[in-house]
Amino acid sequence: MVTPFVEIAKAFSHKPKLLSMSDNMRSVRHNGELPGLLYMVSEQVDVDDLVELQGTKQTHWEIRRDLRVDLVYEVPVDDPPLLTGDALRRSQEAHSNLGIGFHEQSDDD
């Protein structure tokens, strides 16, 4: 997967089951438990290299080929913040029938 949004990339690096983000992609929370690694693609990516995934609102794409990447840094598990408490319960309830772990939150959450 690739994304131009740093906070989403950091959250995905923790391998979460649930991910929550604001409409502007700046506020991201997750329930991952593993420290992560943040990589940056170090070569040209063409639109033909990407597969759009339904329901992602173009926040991240699957890639069709191996890409050259550089390690940027190790990401502590609480960066971005963890999805806990009421926000976690709301996300689980809202998506329990869908079998997915994605929930959009407003900037007020």
Z-matrix of the N, CA and C atoms (Angstrom, degrees):
N
C 1 1.445
C 2 1.524 1 109.00
N 3 1.315 2 115.84 1 147.77
C 4 1.459 3 122.27 2 173.99
C 5 1.521 4 108.69 3 -133.83
N 6 1.330 5 115.60 4 152.13
C 7 1.455 6 121.93 5 177.38
C 8 1.521 7 109.16 6 -151.18
N 9 1.323 8 117.73 7 146.51
C 10 1.464 9 119.92 8 174.00
C 11 1.532 10 112.22 9 -85.09
N 12 1.335 11 117.51 10 -2.35
C 13 1.457 12 122.47 11 -176.20
C 14 1.525 13 110.24 12 -98.85
N 15 1.319 14 117.31 13 111.69
C 16 1.463 15 122.69 14 -175.51
C 17 1.522 16 111.59 15 -58.72
N 18 1.330 17 118.37 16 -44.94
C 19 1.468 18 120.54 17 -177.27
C 20 1.528 19 111.32 18 -63.45
N 21 1.316 20 117.13 19 -37.07
C 22 1.468 21 120.42 20 177.47
C 23 1.522 22 109.80 21 -67.63
N 24 1.320 23 117.46 22 -42.91
C 25 1.467 24 120.96 23 178.37
C 26 1.523 25 110.80 24 -60.24
N 27 1.332 26 116.41 25 -44.24
C 28 1.464 27 119.44 26 179.40
C 29 1.524 28 110.52 27 -62.96
N 30 1.331 29 117.69 28 -43.03
C 31 1.469 30 120.86 29 179.80
C 32 1.529 31 110.54 30 -62.58
N 33 1.330 32 117.77 31 -45.80
C 34 1.464 33 120.98 32 179.28
C 35 1.521 34 112.02 33 -62.60
N 36 1.330 35 117.49 34 -27.67
C 37 1.468 36 119.91 35 -178.86
C 38 1.526 37 112.09 36 -63.87
N 39 1.317 38 117.59 37 -19.38
C 40 1.462 39 122.14 38 -179.43
C 41 1.519 40 112.53 39 -89.44
N 42 1.329 41 117.24 40 1.92
C 43 1.461 42 124.08 41 179.47
C 44 1.539 43 112.78 42 54.46
N 45 1.342 44 116.79 43 53.46
C 46 1.469 45 119.67 44 -177.95
C 47 1.523 46 112.41 45 -75.11
N 48 1.312 47 115.17 46 157.75
C 49 1.463 48 120.99 47 170.82
C 50 1.516 49 109.56 48 -89.59
N 51 1.339 50 116.51 49 -27.65
C 52 1.460 51 122.03 50 179.29
C 53 1.519 52 109.47 51 -127.67
N 54 1.322 53 115.18 52 142.70
C 55 1.459 54 122.48 53 179.93
C 56 1.521 55 107.39 54 -138.33
N 57 1.312 56 116.76 55 135.90
C 58 1.455 57 122.27 56 -179.94
C 59 1.516 58 108.00 57 -128.30
N 60 1.320 59 116.78 58 136.81
C 61 1.459 60 119.12 59 179.90
C 62 1.516 61 111.50 60 -144.60
N 63 1.327 62 115.07 61 152.26
C 64 1.456 63 120.53 62 176.55
C 65 1.522 64 109.16 63 -78.44
N 66 1.301 65 116.03 64 169.03
C 67 1.463 66 120.81 65 -179.18
C 68 1.521 67 112.92 66 -60.84
N 69 1.338 68 118.05 67 -30.02
C 70 1.461 69 120.24 68 -177.59
C 71 1.528 70 112.59 69 -94.46
N 72 1.324 71 118.91 70 5.78
C 73 1.465 72 126.63 71 177.73
C 74 1.528 73 113.77 72 65.85
N 75 1.328 74 117.35 73 11.10
C 76 1.465 75 119.32 74 -179.22
C 77 1.521 76 112.49 75 -89.50
N 78 1.313 77 116.95 76 -28.79
C 79 1.455 78 121.28 77 178.33
C 80 1.523 79 107.96 78 -105.77
N 81 1.318 80 115.45 79 107.75
C 82 1.462 81 121.36 80 -178.04
C 83 1.524 82 107.88 81 -125.37
N 84 1.328 83 115.33 82 138.16
C 85 1.468 84 121.64 83 175.86
C 86 1.527 85 107.96 84 -133.11
N 87 1.319 86 115.81 85 155.55
C 88 1.463 87 120.31 86 -175.91
C 89 1.526 88 109.53 87 -148.68
N 90 1.335 89 116.50 88 168.82
C 91 1.455 90 120.27 89 175.43
C 92 1.527 91 111.70 90 -118.32
N 93 1.323 92 117.57 91 24.09
C 94 1.460 93 121.09 92 177.17
C 95 1.512 94 111.56 93 -68.49
N 96 1.325 95 116.02 94 155.25
C 97 1.463 96 120.37 95 -176.31
C 98 1.520 97 112.91 96 -120.89
N 99 1.325 98 117.60 97 0.28
C 100 1.462 99 121.01 98 -176.54
C 101 1.522 100 111.32 99 -106.32
N 102 1.330 101 117.54 100 141.52
C 103 1.473 102 118.80 101 170.24
C 104 1.527 103 107.70 102 -60.05
N 105 1.321 104 117.21 103 150.64
C 106 1.454 105 119.94 104 -175.89
C 107 1.513 106 113.47 105 -119.54
N 108 1.315 107 114.82 106 174.46
C 109 1.454 108 123.04 107 174.93
C 110 1.519 109 107.63 108 -127.08
N 111 1.308 110 116.91 109 131.91
C 112 1.461 111 121.68 110 179.02
C 113 1.522 112 108.68 111 -103.57
N 114 1.327 113 115.67 112 124.76
C 115 1.457 114 122.29 113 179.28
C 116 1.518 115 109.73 114 -115.52
N 117 1.320 116 116.23 115 153.90
C 118 1.457 117 121.88 116 174.43
C 119 1.533 118 107.67 117 -121.90
N 120 1.325 119 115.65 118 133.72
C 121 1.465 120 120.30 119 177.52
C 122 1.517 121 107.79 120 -66.53
N 123 1.319 122 117.06 121 131.06
C 124 1.468 123 121.03 122 -175.31
C 125 1.529 124 112.65 123 -113.47
N 126 1.319 125 115.34 124 30.84
C 127 1.459 126 120.29 125 175.71
C 128 1.523 127 109.38 126 -150.45
N 129 1.301 128 116.07 127 167.71
C 130 1.463 129 121.85 128 179.05
C 131 1.525 130 110.16 129 -65.57
N 132 1.334 131 116.45 130 132.67
C 133 1.461 132 122.22 131 175.25
C 134 1.518 133 107.16 132 -114.29
N 135 1.323 134 115.79 133 124.75
C 136 1.462 135 121.26 134 179.44
C 137 1.525 136 109.98 135 -98.51
N 138 1.300 137 117.08 136 157.78
C 139 1.461 138 121.65 137 -179.01
C 140 1.534 139 110.58 138 -58.13
N 141 1.335 140 117.89 139 -31.47
C 142 1.466 141 121.06 140 178.49
C 143 1.527 142 112.64 141 -69.00
N 144 1.333 143 117.11 142 -15.00
C 145 1.466 144 121.58 143 179.10
C 146 1.521 145 112.05 144 -82.10
N 147 1.329 146 117.74 145 -11.06
C 148 1.459 147 122.17 146 -171.70
C 149 1.520 148 112.23 147 -112.66
N 150 1.322 149 115.56 148 147.26
C 151 1.458 150 122.11 149 174.88
C 152 1.525 151 106.69 150 -118.08
N 153 1.326 152 116.27 151 119.37
C 154 1.464 153 120.29 152 178.51
C 155 1.520 154 109.45 153 -72.05
N 156 1.309 155 115.81 154 135.99
C 157 1.459 156 121.52 155 -179.21
C 158 1.524 157 109.19 156 -105.32
N 159 1.325 158 117.15 157 130.22
C 160 1.457 159 120.76 158 179.46
C 161 1.521 160 110.46 159 -61.96
N 162 1.322 161 115.86 160 141.20
C 163 1.449 162 121.58 161 174.60
C 164 1.511 163 115.42 162 82.00
N 165 1.330 164 118.26 163 5.74
C 166 1.464 165 119.38 164 -178.10
C 167 1.522 166 112.45 165 -100.76
N 168 1.319 167 117.30 166 -3.06
C 169 1.474 168 121.75 167 -179.43
C 170 1.522 169 112.00 168 52.28
N 171 1.324 170 115.23 169 34.94
C 172 1.466 171 123.04 170 178.38
C 173 1.525 172 112.43 171 55.99
N 174 1.331 173 116.23 172 42.23
C 175 1.458 174 120.52 173 175.26
C 176 1.522 175 111.57 174 -94.27
N 177 1.342 176 116.54 175 -24.95
C 178 1.459 177 120.56 176 177.37
C 179 1.526 178 109.19 177 -157.52
N 180 1.336 179 115.05 178 156.91
C 181 1.452 180 121.60 179 -175.74
C 182 1.517 181 110.02 180 -133.29
N 183 1.306 182 115.12 181 152.63
C 184 1.457 183 121.19 182 171.29
C 185 1.528 184 106.69 183 -82.81
N 186 1.318 185 116.06 184 146.76
C 187 1.470 186 118.98 185 179.77
C 188 1.520 187 110.30 186 -103.45
N 189 1.329 188 116.22 187 150.98
C 190 1.467 189 122.04 188 -177.03
C 191 1.523 190 112.97 189 -98.40
N 192 1.321 191 117.62 190 -7.33
C 193 1.464 192 120.13 191 -178.69
C 194 1.521 193 109.09 192 -148.32
N 195 1.307 194 115.24 193 163.85
C 196 1.461 195 119.41 194 175.33
C 197 1.518 196 109.03 195 -67.49
N 198 1.319 197 115.54 196 139.64
C 199 1.459 198 121.11 197 178.14
C 200 1.524 199 109.47 198 -118.41
N 201 1.317 200 115.81 199 146.61
C 202 1.462 201 121.15 200 174.06
C 203 1.529 202 107.47 201 -77.04
N 204 1.330 203 116.53 202 128.57
C 205 1.460 204 120.97 203 -178.41
C 206 1.528 205 109.87 204 -131.24
N 207 1.336 206 114.84 205 156.95
C 208 1.461 207 122.46 206 174.79
C 209 1.517 208 107.93 207 -119.75
N 210 1.327 209 115.72 208 137.66
C 211 1.458 210 120.65 209 175.38
C 212 1.517 211 108.80 210 -70.71
N 213 1.330 212 116.43 211 127.64
C 214 1.467 213 121.53 212 178.97
C 215 1.518 214 109.32 213 -92.08
N 216 1.351 215 117.78 214 -55.61
C 217 1.458 216 120.99 215 175.76
C 218 1.525 217 110.69 216 -171.12
N 219 1.336 218 114.78 217 166.93
C 220 1.455 219 121.49 218 174.11
C 221 1.525 220 108.21 219 -80.94
N 222 1.336 221 115.88 220 137.09
C 223 1.466 222 121.74 221 -175.24
C 224 1.532 223 109.45 222 -107.68
N 225 1.341 224 117.54 223 118.65
C 226 1.468 225 119.38 224 176.63
C 227 1.528 226 110.61 225 -61.85
N 228 1.320 227 116.86 226 149.76
C 229 1.463 228 121.36 227 -174.13
C 230 1.530 229 112.71 228 -60.30
N 231 1.321 230 119.03 229 -23.86
C 232 1.469 231 120.32 230 -179.85
C 233 1.529 232 113.13 231 -95.34
N 234 1.328 233 117.16 232 19.62
C 235 1.463 234 122.67 233 176.99
C 236 1.521 235 108.55 234 -126.54
N 237 1.333 236 118.48 235 109.82
C 238 1.459 237 129.11 236 -4.27
C 239 1.527 238 110.90 237 -68.48
N 240 1.355 239 115.99 238 175.13
C 241 1.465 240 119.71 239 -175.44
C 242 1.529 241 113.32 240 -58.21
N 243 1.309 242 114.45 241 152.93
C 244 1.461 243 120.66 242 178.55
C 245 1.524 244 111.38 243 -73.47
N 246 1.303 245 115.11 244 147.78
C 247 1.465 246 123.62 245 175.72
C 248 1.525 247 105.92 246 -88.76
N 249 1.327 248 116.81 247 111.38
C 250 1.462 249 120.88 248 -175.72
C 251 1.521 250 110.51 249 -137.01
N 252 1.320 251 115.58 250 175.94
C 253 1.456 252 122.84 251 171.56
C 254 1.512 253 114.90 252 56.31
N 255 1.331 254 115.04 253 -133.96
C 256 1.466 255 121.87 254 -175.77
C 257 1.523 256 112.38 255 -61.56
N 258 1.316 257 117.77 256 -40.54
C 259 1.472 258 120.43 257 -179.29
C 260 1.525 259 110.64 258 -62.63
N 261 1.317 260 117.11 259 -39.84
C 262 1.465 261 121.31 260 178.27
C 263 1.523 262 110.38 261 -65.75
N 264 1.319 263 117.35 262 -45.28
C 265 1.467 264 120.72 263 178.66
C 266 1.529 265 111.52 264 -61.85
N 267 1.338 266 117.17 265 -44.08
C 268 1.472 267 120.17 266 179.38
C 269 1.527 268 110.66 267 -61.12
N 270 1.308 269 117.01 268 -42.36
C 271 1.457 270 121.04 269 -179.96
C 272 1.516 271 111.08 270 -64.43
N 273 1.318 272 116.87 271 -45.67
C 274 1.457 273 120.36 272 179.35
C 275 1.519 274 111.62 273 -62.36
N 276 1.325 275 117.96 274 -43.13
C 277 1.463 276 121.72 275 179.68
C 278 1.522 277 111.43 276 -66.01
N 279 1.326 278 116.82 277 -42.44
C 280 1.462 279 121.12 278 -177.09
C 281 1.518 280 112.26 279 -65.77
N 282 1.327 281 117.48 280 -28.23
C 283 1.458 282 119.94 281 -173.73
C 284 1.514 283 114.42 282 -119.29
N 285 1.306 284 117.77 283 10.43
C 286 1.462 285 120.43 284 -177.55
C 287 1.525 286 111.89 285 -62.29
N 288 1.311 287 117.57 286 -34.00
C 289 1.462 288 119.87 287 -179.31
C 290 1.521 289 112.84 288 -82.45
N 291 1.319 290 118.26 289 -11.45
C 292 1.457 291 121.26 290 -178.18
C 293 1.526 292 113.15 291 -96.02
N 294 1.310 293 116.47 292 -18.61
C 295 1.451 294 119.88 293 -178.89
C 296 1.516 295 113.11 294 73.26
N 297 1.337 296 117.51 295 23.02
C 298 1.456 297 120.63 296 178.98
C 299 1.514 298 109.66 297 -124.75
N 300 1.311 299 116.46 298 162.52
C 301 1.448 300 120.53 299 -178.21
C 302 1.502 301 113.07 300 -119.53
N 303 1.294 302 117.77 301 46.59
C 304 1.454 303 121.39 302 -178.23
C 305 1.513 304 109.11 303 -122.86
N 306 1.302 305 116.89 304 131.89
C 307 1.464 306 121.02 305 -179.62
C 308 1.519 307 108.09 306 -143.23
N 309 1.296 308 116.83 307 129.88
C 310 1.460 309 120.05 308 175.29
C 311 1.515 310 108.43 309 -90.86
N 312 1.308 311 115.54 310 134.00
C 313 1.460 312 119.67 311 175.66
C 314 1.509 313 108.80 312 -114.69
N 315 1.309 314 116.10 313 154.61
C 316 1.449 315 119.40 314 175.06
C 317 1.519 316 108.57 315 -79.76
N 318 1.299 317 118.02 316 166.26
C 319 1.460 318 121.18 317 179.20
C 320 1.514 319 111.55 318 -65.97
N 321 1.351 320 117.49 319 -13.39
C 322 1.459 321 121.80 320 178.99
C 323 1.520 322 113.23 321 -83.83
N 324 1.352 323 118.64 322 -15.34
C 325 1.485 324 121.48 323 -178.29
C 326 1.500 325 111.26 324 -68.29
